[in-house]
């Protein structure tokens, strides 16, 4: 154990100096008065600014009149405004004369609980934000102010959208893939059954596609599929749904179409594909396709799986008869 080497007189002098310093701190004039004497030497506003100015999120506080009380540097910069205190937040963020219906601060003032939402803000460079609002209460639990935090999630949204596209789209053609197409087929089949409307489904494949890949190369094969998908999209209705459902297999769903209309579209696509010359600069050739078509009015399929099977059955008939034709399933016959 160590003992103080100072004499009693020296210790008394130290104590006297400390008392004098405490008295100076206690009597020092500061604009902010609090119960704790030490807090008088901390400027709360400066502390708030220095703390939140280093944050990239937009952070600001409003009162119950929706006037901005404080705002950090990021908020000032994105709004290009230096005189924010006293301004109405709904005027700055939404260019409105009154609070908007989805305003998170309104929810907080009404419920007294935090509120969160995601929203794209047109007046904030059209970027996406995760918005959180928190109540600031007095000693009696009354919400007298609201803290709002805007976190920019634009890059995250773009990444999520890209991932969603990758999940449902075919990389080569840009059409939706088989998995997503089956989901769409099931949905449209249920809707058509409930509404009593027509629904046509056709499948087509490229005749002798393996031979084309072998003779012209896979590069030309990929080019061929991409060109065919473009021709397909350009020659169906805006409401029709096109997909790549296999290596060289395409599916087309025609909502609100009857049997006759579907057959006309199928034969038109067959004719266009047969007449088109596919040329990628290295190889050039014409191809033929086989098409199988069914409608929900034929054989009255019970579900989308049966509906798919009917079109697949018609396709196998077309291919079995040498290809380069449209096979239409009607009743118990295929023509």
N, C-alpha and C positions, 0 to 999 in steps of 0.2 A: 504494500500500500504506500502511495506517495502522499507526502504532507506538503502543504503550502509553506514555502520558505519566507513568505512576506511577514513583516512584523505587524503587530496589531495596529500601529499607526498607519502603515501603508494600506492595510485592508480598509481601514476607516476612510481613507482618502478615496479609494476605489468606489466604495459604496456611495460616498458623497457625489462623485462625478456621475455615477449611474442615476442617482436620484435627480440630479440637475438635468440630465439628458431626457429623462422621462417627463419631467415637468415641461421642458421645451416642446416635446412632441405633443403633450396633452394640450398645451395652450396655443400651438401653431394654428394659424387661420387657414382653413381649406374649404373649398366650396361644397364638398360632399360631406355630410355629417352622418355618421352611423353610430350604432351602439358600441362597437368595438373601436378602441382608440387607434389600434394599428391599421384598421381599414381606412382611416382618414388619409393615409398616405398612398392608397391605391385608387387611381382614377377608373371607375367601372367602365365608362364609355371607351376610354383608351384601351383598357384590357379587352373589352368586347371586340373592338376593331382589329387590334393586333392578332387576336386569336382567330377570328373568322376571315380576315383578309387573305390569309395564306391558303384558304380553301377554294377550290374551283367551283364548288356548288354555289348556286345563288341562294343567299340567306338574308331574310329580312323579317322585321317584326311590324305588325300593324295593330292599331287599336280597334275598338268596337265601331268606330266610324270609318274603318277601312283606310285610315291614314297611315302612311309609312312612318314609323318611329325611328327605326334604324335599318341600315342596309350595308352589306359588306361590299368589298371592292368589285367582286365579280358581277354583282347586281348592277352596280353603277356603270360598269363597262358595257355590259350587254344592252342596257337601256340608253346608253350614251347620254346620261343625265347626272348632273352633279348635285342638284338641289332636290333630292328625293324626299327628305323629311317633310311631312305635311301633305304630300301628294297622295291622291287616291290610287290604290293599287289597281283597281279594275280599269281605270283610265289608262294607266301605263301598260299593263299586261294584255288588256283585251280591247282597248279603244271603245269602251262602253261608258255610259253615264250612270249605270247602276251595276251592282254585283251580278255576275252571270250565274245561271242556275246550277252549274257544276262547281262553283267556287268552293274549294276545300275549307277556306276560312269560315264561310257561312255554316258549313257542316259542324265545324269545331265550336263556333259560338252557340250553335243551337243545341248540340249534344254534350258539350264539355269533354269530348273524347277525341283522341287523335284520328286523323283521316288521311287516306292515301289513295292516289290514283296515278295512272299513266296517261299522258296526253301529248299530242303534237300541237305546238304553239306557233300559229302563223306569224305573230308579231315578234317572235324570238327566233328569227331566221328559219322558221318552219322546222325546227328541231324537236325531237322527242324528249320529254322530261318525265322522270319519276318524281311526283310532287307529294311531299309529306307536310302535314299541318299539325301543330301541337298546341294545346292550350297553355296559357300562362295565367295562373290563378293567384288571387290574393289569399290572405290568411283565412278568409271565410269560404274559400272554394269557388268564388265568383271568377269567371273567365273574363279578364279585362283586356288581355292582349292575346295575339296569336303569332307563333313562330312558324314561318314557312321556309321549306328547303326544296329547291329545284335541283335535281341531279340529272345532268345531261346523259341520256341513254341512247342517243342516235346511233352511234357505232354498234352498240349491242343489238339494237333493233334491226339494223341492216344485216348483221351477221345471222340473227335468228331467221330473218326472212330468206336469206340465202340458203340456210340449212333446210328450211321448209320447202324451198323450191327443189333442192337436191333430193329430198325425200319423195317428192311426187312427180318429178320430171325425169324424162329420159335424157341422158347427157348428149347423145348424138343428134337426135331429131328435135329436141325441145318440146315434144309432145308429152303428155302425162304418161306415167309408166303403168304397167299392168296392175300392180297392187292398188294404186289409187283409182284406176279406171274401174276395177271391180267394185270399189266402194261407191263410185258415182253411179254405176249401173244398178246397184242395189237400191240406191236412193231414188233414182229416176223411175225404176220399176214400181216402187211403192207409191210414188206420187201419181204415176199414170193410172195405177189400179184404183187409187182413191178418187181421182178426178174423172175416171172413165175416158181418158184421152188415149190417143194412139202413141205407140213407141216402136221404132224400127231400129234394129241392130244388124250391122253387117261386119264381116271379117274378110280381109283379103290378104293374100300372100303373093310374093314374087315367084313366078314359075322358074324352076331350075336355078334357084339362087346360089346353091352350092357350086354349080358349074360356072356361074358368072364370077364368083369369088376366085375359083381356081384358074380360070382363063384370063381374067382382067386384074386380079389381085384384090386384096381386102381393102386397099385404099379406094379403089373404084366402087367396091361394094358399099362402103360407108357413104361415099358420095351419092350413090344411087338411092340409098335409103333416105338421106337428108333431102334430096331433090323431090323424092316421092312424097315425103311428108309435107313439103311446101306446096306441091300441086294439090294435095288432099285438102289442106286448110283453105286454100284459095277457092276451092270449088264445092264447098259445102256451105250451109247456112251459118249465120253468126251464132245461132243457138245450138248448133251441133257440136258434139264432143268427140275429138279425135285422140287416139292413143297408140303408142307402140306397145303391143302386148306380147311380142315374141321377137326372135332374131330378125325375121323378115315378115312378121305378121303385124297387121294394123287392125285396130277396131274403131268403128265409127258408130256413135249413138245419135239417133235423130228423134228428139222429143217432139211431141205433138205432130207427128207425121203418120200418114196412113200407109197401107201396104203399097199402093200404086205410086205414091210420091217417093217412097223409099226405093222402089225398083228403078224409077227414072233416074234418081241421083246415083245409084249404084252402077247402072249401065253407062251413065255419062262419065263417071270416074274411070270405069274400065276402058272406055274408048279413048279418053285423054291419055292414060298411062300407056296404052298400046301404040299410040301415034307419036308420042314424045321421043325425041332423040336425046339420050343422056350422054353428055360429053364433058369430061373433066380436063381436057387438054392432052391427056395421055391415052385414054381409051374412049371409044364412042360406040354405042349400040342401042338398039331398041329392045324392050322387054315386054313381057305379057304378065298379066296377073289373073289369079283365080279369086272369085268373090262368092261368099255365102251370105245369104240374107234371110232374116226372119222378122216377123212383126208380132206384137203381143196379142194380136187378134187371131193369129194362126195357132191351132192346137191348144190355145189358152194355157200357157205355162203358169204353174202355180207360184213360182218364185224366180229370182234373177238367175239362179244356177240352171234351171230348166231352159230359161230364155237364151242363155249363153250356149247351151248344148244344141238348141235348135239351129242357131246360126252356124255352129261348128259342124253340125251334120250336113248342112247345105254346102259348106266349104269342101268337105271331104268328097261330096258328090261331084263338085266342079273339078277338083283335082283328079278324081278317079276317072273322069271322062276325058283326060288329056290336058286339062287346064285351059287357060285363056278363054274363060267364059264366066258368066254370072249364073249361079244356081239360086233359085228363089224357093223357099219352103212355104207351101200353101196347103193347109189341111194335111192329108196323108201323102201328098205328092210333092216332088221336087221338079221344077222345070228350069 
